[in-house]
């Protein structure tokens, strides 16, 4: 039997969805397939997202920014949107059993010095980590 696919959606698929994908993938292990996509993908993964994930020993450097349309022909068990625009643009996927909307601030919009922006990325990463690790504990029992 195929592992259930959990798809994390954001508009640009450059920051929040990749933070969440990396954290959830590490937390669920082999129990589920985890992917992320965007309704209007930026075409890259933000370098600071990669950097702050390395700080918690999760490597997302091989992630790519992809469009949610790439998943329309796949059985998607759970869709989790992490921003309002993606939640509104989200289609119904084949086999979709669950949908969650957990919005987080967009660290790509942070302003200030490099260290101030890094602090926003870390804060959002940590907020995502708390939410997605709690979700993992709930679904894995």
C-alpha positions as CSV (number, residue, x, y, z in Angstrom):
1,X,0.0,0.0,0.0
2,X,1.3,3.5,-0.9
3,X,2.2,5.9,1.9
4,X,-0.3,8.7,2.3
5,X,0.8,12.0,0.7
6,X,0.7,15.1,2.8
7,X,1.0,18.2,0.6
8,X,2.0,21.6,2.1
9,X,0.9,24.6,0.1
10,X,2.0,28.2,0.0
11,X,1.8,30.9,-2.6
12,X,5.5,31.1,-3.7
13,X,6.7,27.7,-2.4
14,X,10.0,29.3,-1.5
15,X,10.0,29.6,2.4
16,X,7.2,28.6,4.7
17,X,6.1,25.5,2.8
18,X,9.7,24.3,2.6
19,X,10.3,24.9,6.3
20,X,7.2,22.9,7.0
21,X,8.0,20.1,4.5
22,X,11.5,19.6,6.0
23,X,10.2,19.6,9.5
24,X,7.3,17.3,8.8
25,X,9.3,14.9,6.7
26,X,11.9,14.6,9.5
27,X,9.1,14.1,12.1
28,X,7.0,11.5,10.2
29,X,9.9,9.5,8.9
30,X,8.6,6.7,6.6
31,X,5.0,6.9,7.8
32,X,4.0,9.3,5.0
33,X,5.2,11.0,1.9
34,X,5.6,14.8,2.4
35,X,5.8,17.4,-0.4
36,X,5.3,21.1,-0.9
37,X,4.1,23.2,-3.8
38,X,2.8,26.7,-4.5
39,X,-0.1,28.4,-6.3
40,X,2.4,30.8,-7.9
41,X,5.8,29.3,-7.3
42,X,8.8,31.6,-7.0
43,X,11.1,29.2,-8.8
44,X,13.6,28.9,-6.0
45,X,14.0,28.0,-2.4
46,X,15.0,31.0,-0.3
47,X,18.7,30.6,0.7
48,X,17.9,31.8,4.3
49,X,15.3,29.1,4.6
50,X,18.0,26.5,3.8
51,X,20.4,28.2,6.2
52,X,18.0,28.2,9.2
53,X,17.0,24.6,8.6
54,X,20.7,23.5,8.7
55,X,20.8,25.0,12.2
56,X,18.3,22.3,13.3
57,X,20.1,19.7,11.2
58,X,17.5,19.4,8.5
59,X,18.8,19.7,4.9
60,X,16.4,21.2,2.4
61,X,19.1,22.3,0.0
62,X,17.8,19.8,-2.7
63,X,14.2,21.0,-2.5
64,X,12.7,22.7,-5.6
65,X,9.9,25.2,-6.0
66,X,7.0,23.5,-7.8
67,X,3.4,24.3,-8.9
68,X,0.5,22.7,-7.1
69,X,-0.8,21.5,-10.6
70,X,2.0,18.9,-10.5
71,X,-0.1,17.1,-7.8
72,X,-3.5,17.3,-9.4
73,X,-3.3,13.7,-10.8
74,X,-1.9,12.3,-7.5
75,X,-3.8,10.8,-4.6
76,X,-3.3,13.5,-1.9
77,X,-4.4,12.4,1.5
78,X,-3.9,15.7,3.4
79,X,-3.5,19.3,2.3
80,X,-2.0,21.8,4.7
81,X,-1.9,25.5,3.6
82,X,0.5,27.7,5.4
83,X,-0.6,31.0,3.9
84,X,-3.9,32.6,3.2
85,X,-3.5,33.0,-0.6
86,X,-2.7,29.3,-1.1
87,X,-5.7,28.4,1.1
88,X,-8.0,30.4,-1.2
89,X,-6.4,29.0,-4.4
90,X,-6.4,25.4,-3.2
91,X,-8.2,22.9,-5.4
92,X,-9.6,19.7,-4.2
93,X,-7.1,16.9,-4.9
94,X,-8.0,13.3,-5.8
95,X,-8.4,11.2,-2.7
96,X,-8.2,14.2,-0.4
97,X,-9.4,13.2,3.1
98,X,-8.2,16.2,5.2
99,X,-7.4,19.9,4.8
100,X,-5.8,22.2,7.3
101,X,-5.1,25.9,7.2
102,X,-2.3,27.0,9.5
103,X,-1.1,30.4,8.4
104,X,2.4,31.7,9.3
105,X,4.1,35.0,8.7
106,X,6.1,35.2,5.5
107,X,9.8,35.5,6.4
108,X,10.7,36.5,2.8
109,X,8.9,39.8,3.5
110,X,11.0,40.5,6.6
111,X,13.0,43.8,6.5
112,X,16.0,45.1,8.4
113,X,19.5,44.0,8.7
114,X,20.6,40.5,7.7
115,X,20.6,39.4,11.3
116,X,17.1,40.9,11.9
117,X,15.8,39.0,8.8
118,X,17.5,35.8,10.0
119,X,15.7,36.2,13.3
120,X,12.4,36.3,11.5
121,X,13.2,33.2,9.6
122,X,14.2,31.4,12.8
123,X,11.0,32.5,14.6
124,X,8.8,31.3,11.8
125,X,10.8,28.0,11.5
126,X,10.3,27.5,15.3
127,X,6.6,28.3,15.1
128,X,6.2,25.8,12.2
129,X,8.2,23.2,14.1
130,X,5.9,23.4,17.2
131,X,2.8,23.1,15.1
132,X,4.0,20.4,12.8
133,X,5.6,18.3,15.5
134,X,2.4,18.4,17.5
135,X,0.5,17.4,14.3
136,X,2.9,14.5,13.9
137,X,2.3,13.3,17.5
138,X,-1.4,13.5,16.9
139,X,-1.4,11.5,13.6
140,X,1.1,8.9,14.7
141,X,-0.5,8.4,18.1
